[in-house]
Amino acid sequence: MNTYFIYINYSEEFDKYYIGQTENFQNRLKLHNSGLVKSTSPYIPWNNLLLIEKSTRSEAMILEKKLKNLNRKRLLEFIEKYK
C-alpha cells in the first residue's frame, strides 16, 4: 500500500507558501530546492512546515485542493492546528 503526502512548504526569503502532494516527499523537496520545478524555482530555498499522510492519492488530491483554496489567514490557522 502506498502512502501519499500533502505538504506545505514555505520560502522565508519571499514569504511564500507552496502546497503540493506526492508519493516521495524527500525527493519532491529536493526538486523544489534544486530549481527543477518551474513554479517554485524563483522562491528557493523552501522549508517544510507541515506534512500530512493519506492512504490514497484521491484523498491527498482532495486535501491539496482544499488547502490551495484557503486564504492566507486560514492556511496559517490550519498549519498551527495540525503541526
Secondary structure, DSSP 8 states (H G I E B T S, - for coil): ---EEEEEEEETTTTEEEEEEES-HHHHHHHHHHT-STTTGGG---EEEEEEEESSHHHHHHHHHHHHTS-HHHHHHHHHHH-
